Amino acid sequence: MVSATRVDETKPSVDGKQPRLLTTAAAVLTAILEEPGLTIREMARRCGKTERAVWQLVNQLEHAGLVQRQRRGRRNHYSVDLLAVARQLADEGMLLFSLITQRHNDHHDGPQDSPPFSLALPAMEPRIA
């Protein structure tokens, strides 16, 4: 008989590393936002990935319209289209949220189970500058 164990998100995993929800793409975007003049090698070092993997990812991000590359002398400078990234995050977040909600509700549909899963977002107060 196989037993399932619940992962405690507050404790490190067996290898001592916490599971990461952010992808390498998010790490590359963050690196570009922090320092647009980074080389692919420097991005790879920051992300813990190979130069080839980061180079391919930057090309994919550029092709998707999330990153722009501009040649300045002998170096490339990168910029992030924040609006395009926000749109994609919203789309992916809504998809993920609907999948989580559906999966939870599929497994908790009896009266003895917990109520259907929902997310209540706090009301946002306007900021006065």
C-alpha positions, 0 to 999 in steps of 0.5 A: 500500500502506498501512502501519500505524505503532505509536503510542509511548505515551511520546511526545506525539502530533502536536498535543503532547498525550498521548492520554487514557484518562479520559473527561470523566465521570471528569474531572467526577467528580474535580472534584466529589470535589475540590470539591463546591461547584463550579458547572457553569461551574467544572467546565467550565473545569477539564475544558476542555468547554462548560458545556452539555456538562458540565451534560448529563453531570452530569444523566446521572451523576445519573440513573445514580445516580453523583452526587447534587445537593443545593441549598444556598442559591443553589448546588448541591453535588454528591457522588459515590456512590463505591460506585456508581462502583466497581461501574461501573468494575469492570463496564466494566473487566472488559468492556474486559479481556475484549475486549482479551484476546479480540482479542489471543488471536484474532491470536496463536494459532499456536505461533510467536506469543506466548503467550495474553495474561493479566493476573497481578495482584500479591498484596495484602498486608494493611495494619496500621494 
